[in-house]
Amino acid sequence: MPMPPRGRAPLALTVLAVAVSSLSACSGGGQANSSPPPTGQVPVIDRPEQITLPLDGYKPTAEQAVTISRASHLVAARCMKDFGLQAPEETYDAFTQAATAARERTQLYGYFAPAKAAEKGYDRNQVIPDSTLSPDVTSVLYGADPSGKPVTSFNGRPVPKGGCWQAGADALGGPPPVPGTAQGLPDKGPRIPLTDPRLTAAYAEWSACMKGKGYSYANPADAYSDRKWGAAGATPAAGTTPAAGTPPPRSPDEVPTAEADIACKISLNTVGRLVAVETAYDNQYIARNADSLRSFAQQLSARTQRARAVIAQDGAVGQGAPPAAVQPG
């Protein structure tokens, strides 16, 4: 289902952009600890697929996000049909990509996708969405015209506040979750202090390794977030404008920097060491928030079940059954 922020890009693309441009682990502030939680055995990690964490079982999955998004889109499409308009098509592959992106990019270890670095560098270049919605569709779908002015009626019919998009989201308890992230968890997940001595030691060794290769960064997140990469630092050639559906140009320094970054992580087992620390904080967080996590899991399950019912109902309506009202939870 489409989503109203900037450019009115499709929701799936917006979700992927969130996962790519944001570092997913919660770090920095949060609960104070008299002493860091102890780590267990440090795993050896040289591929993102090897990364497993105690909180994985609580984070929204791609399947749940797709199901909720598909149902939201169906509700929005019905709403649009009432106005004689057709909702734009939506694809859902980006939800799976977002789950992968959340594994490959975190605040703790920055970027870690060895198989992609040689070709895509830090892989931050985002496809420019092709925004081709008509003014009428935009106004009813988002409850605002292309200039952002609120629209309250269309052809004599009242437009829901926030448009049909918001009606679809409300029917499923809000926008779909971003898969693989801790964004929806109680307190947005555990807070891992970057001052933890095990982190600072790992970062110092990684930084020294990078300096030996000609790159100066204090920690992996700084390397991944360097403004030289992706749309933030790359500029089109003079006199040219990137076409919709194409990524912006890539900095020539990006691939070699990303390759050096990952080579240092693998040689030092940086990711394995950091995952061991993250696992310790995950376990501590789960123990402290057992009731809240149980409630969160139940709510997510209920939203997913409601979404499946909406999808099944749509199939029944397509076969001639009368539509039933969808009750927001």
C-alpha positions as CSV (number, residue, x, y, z in Angstrom):
1,M,0.0,0.0,0.0
2,P,1.3,3.5,-0.8
3,M,2.5,5.7,2.0
4,P,2.2,9.5,2.2
5,P,5.6,10.8,3.2
6,R,8.0,12.6,0.8
7,G,7.5,11.8,-2.9
8,R,4.6,9.6,-2.0
9,A,6.7,6.5,-2.8
10,P,5.1,3.0,-2.5
11,L,5.0,1.7,1.0
12,A,7.3,-1.2,0.3
13,L,9.9,1.0,-1.2
14,T,9.6,3.4,1.8
15,V,10.1,0.5,4.2
16,L,13.2,-0.6,2.4
17,A,14.6,2.9,2.5
18,V,14.0,3.0,6.2
19,A,16.0,-0.2,6.7
20,V,18.8,0.9,4.4
21,S,19.2,4.4,5.6
22,S,18.7,3.7,9.3
23,L,20.9,1.6,11.6
24,S,18.6,-0.9,13.2
25,A,20.2,-1.8,16.6
26,C,19.2,0.4,19.5
27,S,22.3,1.9,21.1
28,G,23.5,4.8,23.2
29,G,21.1,5.8,26.0
30,G,18.6,3.7,27.9
31,Q,18.8,1.8,31.1
32,A,22.0,2.3,33.2
33,N,23.9,-0.8,34.1
34,S,26.1,-1.1,37.2
35,S,28.2,-3.6,35.2
36,P,27.8,-4.9,31.6
37,P,26.0,-8.2,31.3
38,P,28.4,-11.1,30.8
39,T,28.8,-12.6,27.3
40,G,28.9,-16.3,26.5
41,Q,31.0,-17.9,23.8
42,V,32.0,-15.5,21.0
43,P,30.8,-16.8,17.6
44,V,33.0,-16.6,14.5
45,I,31.0,-14.7,11.9
46,D,32.0,-14.0,8.3
47,R,28.5,-13.9,6.7
48,P,25.4,-12.0,7.8
49,E,23.4,-15.3,7.6
50,Q,25.3,-16.5,10.6
51,I,23.9,-13.7,12.8
52,T,21.2,-14.9,15.2
53,L,20.0,-13.0,18.2
54,P,17.7,-13.8,21.2
55,L,15.3,-11.0,20.1
56,D,14.8,-12.4,16.6
57,G,11.8,-14.4,17.7
58,Y,10.0,-11.2,18.8
59,K,10.8,-9.0,15.8
60,P,8.2,-8.7,13.0
61,T,8.8,-11.0,10.1
62,A,8.6,-10.2,6.5
63,E,5.6,-12.5,6.2
64,Q,3.7,-10.6,8.9
65,A,4.6,-7.3,7.3
66,V,3.5,-8.4,3.9
67,T,0.2,-9.8,5.2
68,I,-0.7,-6.6,7.1
69,S,0.4,-4.4,4.2
70,R,-1.7,-6.4,1.7
71,A,-4.8,-6.2,3.9
72,S,-4.3,-2.5,4.4
73,H,-4.0,-2.0,0.7
74,L,-7.2,-3.9,0.1
75,V,-9.1,-1.7,2.6
76,A,-7.6,1.4,0.9
77,A,-8.6,0.1,-2.5
78,R,-12.2,-0.4,-1.5
79,C,-12.2,3.1,-0.1
80,M,-10.8,4.5,-3.4
81,K,-13.4,2.5,-5.4
82,D,-16.2,4.3,-3.5
83,F,-14.9,7.5,-5.0
84,G,-14.7,5.9,-8.5
85,L,-10.9,5.8,-8.4
86,Q,-8.4,3.0,-8.6
87,A,-5.7,2.5,-6.0
88,P,-2.2,2.3,-7.3
89,E,-0.6,-1.1,-7.6
90,E,1.7,-2.3,-4.8
91,T,4.5,-4.8,-4.7
92,Y,5.8,-6.5,-1.6
93,D,9.3,-7.8,-2.4
94,A,10.8,-4.9,-0.5
95,F,9.6,-6.2,2.8
96,T,11.8,-9.3,2.4
97,Q,14.6,-7.0,1.3
98,A,14.1,-4.9,4.4
99,A,14.4,-7.9,6.7
100,T,17.8,-8.7,5.0
101,A,18.8,-5.0,5.2
102,A,18.1,-5.0,8.9
103,R,20.5,-7.9,9.4
104,E,23.2,-6.3,7.2
105,R,23.2,-2.8,8.8
106,T,23.1,-2.1,12.5
107,Q,24.4,0.6,14.9
108,L,26.8,-1.8,16.4
109,Y,28.7,-3.1,13.4
110,G,27.6,-0.7,10.6
111,Y,27.5,-2.6,7.3
112,F,28.2,-6.3,6.8
113,A,27.4,-7.8,3.5
114,P,30.7,-9.3,2.1
115,A,29.0,-10.8,-1.0
116,K,27.7,-7.3,-2.1
117,A,30.6,-4.9,-1.2
118,A,32.6,-5.4,-4.3
119,E,29.7,-4.5,-6.5
120,K,27.5,-2.2,-4.4
121,G,29.8,-0.8,-1.8
122,Y,27.7,0.2,1.2
123,D,24.5,-0.3,-1.0
124,R,22.9,2.9,0.2
125,N,21.9,4.2,-3.3
126,Q,18.1,4.3,-3.4
127,V,16.0,3.9,-6.5
128,I,14.2,7.2,-7.3
129,P,10.4,6.4,-7.1
130,D,8.3,7.2,-10.1
131,S,5.5,9.3,-8.7
132,T,2.9,9.3,-11.4
133,L,-0.3,9.5,-9.3
134,S,-3.0,11.8,-10.7
135,P,-4.0,14.8,-8.5
136,D,-7.4,13.1,-7.9
137,V,-5.9,9.9,-6.8
138,T,-3.4,11.7,-4.6
139,S,-6.1,13.8,-3.0
140,V,-8.3,10.9,-2.1
141,L,-5.6,8.4,-1.2
142,Y,-3.7,10.8,1.2
143,G,-6.4,13.3,2.1
144,A,-4.2,16.1,0.7
145,D,-3.6,17.4,-2.8
146,P,-0.1,17.3,-4.4
147,S,0.8,20.7,-2.8
148,G,0.0,19.2,0.7
149,K,-3.3,21.2,1.2
150,P,-5.8,19.0,3.1
151,V,-8.7,17.6,1.1
152,T,-11.9,16.9,3.0
153,S,-14.3,16.0,0.1
154,F,-14.2,14.7,-3.5
155,N,-17.2,14.9,-5.8
156,G,-19.5,15.7,-2.9
157,R,-18.3,12.7,-0.8
158,P,-16.4,13.3,2.4
159,V,-12.8,12.1,2.3
160,P,-11.6,10.2,5.4
161,K,-9.0,12.2,7.5
162,G,-5.6,11.2,6.1
163,G,-7.3,9.7,3.1
164,C,-8.0,6.1,2.1
165,W,-4.4,5.3,2.9
166,Q,-5.0,6.2,6.6
167,A,-8.3,4.3,6.5
168,G,-6.5,1.2,5.4
169,A,-3.8,1.6,8.1
170,D,-6.4,2.2,10.8
171,A,-8.3,-0.9,9.9
172,L,-5.2,-3.0,10.6
173,G,-4.0,-1.2,13.8
174,G,-1.6,1.1,12.1
175,P,1.0,1.0,9.3
176,P,2.8,-2.4,8.7
177,P,5.8,-3.0,10.9
178,V,9.3,-2.9,9.5
179,P,10.4,-6.5,9.4
180,G,13.6,-7.6,11.3
181,T,13.8,-4.4,13.4
182,A,13.2,-3.6,17.0
183,Q,11.3,-0.4,16.2
184,G,7.9,-1.7,17.5
185,L,9.3,-3.5,20.6
186,P,8.7,-2.1,24.1
187,D,11.0,0.9,24.5
188,K,12.3,0.2,21.0
189,G,14.4,-2.7,22.2
190,P,17.4,-2.9,24.4
191,R,19.8,0.0,24.8
192,I,23.4,-1.0,24.3
193,P,25.8,1.7,25.6
194,L,28.5,2.4,23.1
195,T,30.8,2.9,26.0
196,D,30.7,-0.8,26.9
197,P,34.5,-1.6,27.1
198,R,34.0,-4.7,24.9
199,L,32.6,-2.5,22.2
200,T,35.3,0.2,22.5
201,A,38.0,-2.4,22.4
202,A,36.6,-4.0,19.2
203,Y,36.1,-0.6,17.6
204,A,39.7,0.5,18.4
205,E,41.1,-2.6,16.8
206,W,38.9,-2.2,13.7
207,S,39.8,1.5,13.5
208,A,43.5,0.7,13.6
209,C,43.0,-1.9,10.8
210,M,41.2,0.6,8.7
211,K,43.9,3.3,9.3
212,G,46.4,0.8,8.1
213,K,44.4,0.6,4.8
214,G,44.3,4.4,4.5
215,Y,40.8,5.1,6.0
216,S,40.1,7.0,9.1
217,Y,36.9,6.1,11.0
218,A,36.3,5.7,14.7
219,N,33.8,2.9,14.4
220,P,31.9,0.9,11.7
221,A,28.7,3.0,11.9
222,D,30.7,6.1,11.0
223,A,32.1,4.4,7.9
224,Y,28.6,3.3,6.8
225,S,27.0,6.7,7.5
226,D,29.7,8.7,5.7
227,R,27.8,11.4,3.7
228,K,29.9,10.6,0.7
229,W,27.9,7.4,0.0
230,G,24.5,7.2,-1.6
231,A,22.2,10.0,-2.5
232,A,23.6,12.2,0.3
233,G,27.0,12.7,-1.3
234,A,26.7,11.6,-4.9
235,T,25.7,14.2,-7.6
236,P,24.6,13.6,-11.2
237,A,26.8,14.6,-14.1
238,A,26.5,18.2,-15.2
239,G,23.4,18.7,-17.3
240,T,21.8,15.4,-16.5
241,T,18.8,14.3,-14.3
242,P,18.5,10.7,-13.1
243,A,15.5,9.0,-14.5
244,A,12.8,7.7,-12.2
245,G,13.4,4.1,-11.3
246,T,17.2,4.4,-11.4
247,P,19.6,4.8,-8.5
248,P,21.8,7.9,-8.1
249,P,25.5,7.7,-9.0
250,R,28.0,6.1,-6.7
251,S,31.1,7.7,-5.2
252,P,34.3,6.1,-6.7
253,D,35.6,5.7,-3.1
254,E,32.6,3.7,-1.9
255,V,33.5,0.2,-3.0
256,P,37.1,0.2,-1.9
257,T,36.2,1.7,1.5
258,A,33.4,-0.9,2.0
259,E,35.7,-3.8,1.0
260,A,38.4,-2.6,3.4
261,D,35.8,-2.2,6.1
262,I,34.5,-5.7,5.7
263,A,38.0,-7.2,5.4
264,C,38.9,-5.7,8.7
265,K,35.8,-7.1,10.3
266,I,36.4,-10.6,9.1
267,S,40.1,-10.7,10.0
268,L,39.4,-9.4,13.5
269,N,36.0,-11.2,13.9
270,T,34.6,-7.8,14.8
271,V,31.0,-8.8,14.1
272,G,31.3,-12.0,16.1
273,R,32.5,-10.1,19.1
274,L,29.8,-7.4,18.8
275,V,27.1,-9.9,18.3
276,A,28.2,-11.7,21.6
277,V,27.8,-8.3,23.4
278,E,24.4,-7.7,21.7
279,T,23.2,-11.2,22.7
280,A,24.1,-10.4,26.4
281,Y,22.0,-7.2,26.3
282,D,19.2,-8.9,24.4
283,N,19.0,-11.6,27.1
284,Q,19.0,-8.9,29.8
285,Y,16.2,-7.0,28.1
286,I,14.1,-10.1,27.5
287,A,14.3,-11.0,31.2
288,R,13.3,-7.4,32.3
289,N,10.5,-7.0,29.8
290,A,8.9,-10.5,29.7
291,D,5.3,-9.3,30.2
292,S,5.6,-6.4,27.7
293,L,7.1,-8.7,25.1
294,R,4.4,-11.2,25.5
295,S,1.8,-8.5,25.0
296,F,3.6,-7.2,22.0
297,A,3.8,-10.7,20.4
298,Q,0.0,-11.2,21.1
299,Q,-0.9,-7.8,19.5
300,L,1.3,-8.5,16.4
301,S,-0.3,-12.0,16.1
302,A,-3.8,-10.4,16.4
303,R,-3.0,-7.8,13.7
304,T,-1.7,-10.6,11.4
305,Q,-4.8,-12.7,12.0
306,R,-7.0,-9.7,11.3
307,A,-5.1,-9.1,8.1
308,R,-5.6,-12.7,7.0
309,A,-9.3,-12.3,7.6
310,V,-9.4,-9.2,5.5
311,I,-7.6,-10.9,2.6
312,A,-9.9,-14.0,2.9
313,Q,-12.9,-11.7,2.9
314,D,-11.7,-10.0,-0.2
315,G,-11.5,-13.4,-2.0
316,A,-15.0,-14.2,-0.8
317,V,-16.3,-10.9,-2.1
318,G,-14.7,-11.6,-5.4
319,Q,-16.8,-14.8,-5.6
320,G,-20.0,-13.0,-4.8
321,A,-20.2,-12.9,-1.0
322,P,-21.3,-9.6,0.5
323,P,-18.6,-7.5,2.1
324,A,-18.4,-7.4,5.9
325,A,-17.4,-4.3,7.9
326,V,-13.8,-4.3,9.0
327,Q,-13.5,-3.3,12.6
328,P,-10.2,-1.6,13.6
329,G,-8.6,-3.1,16.6
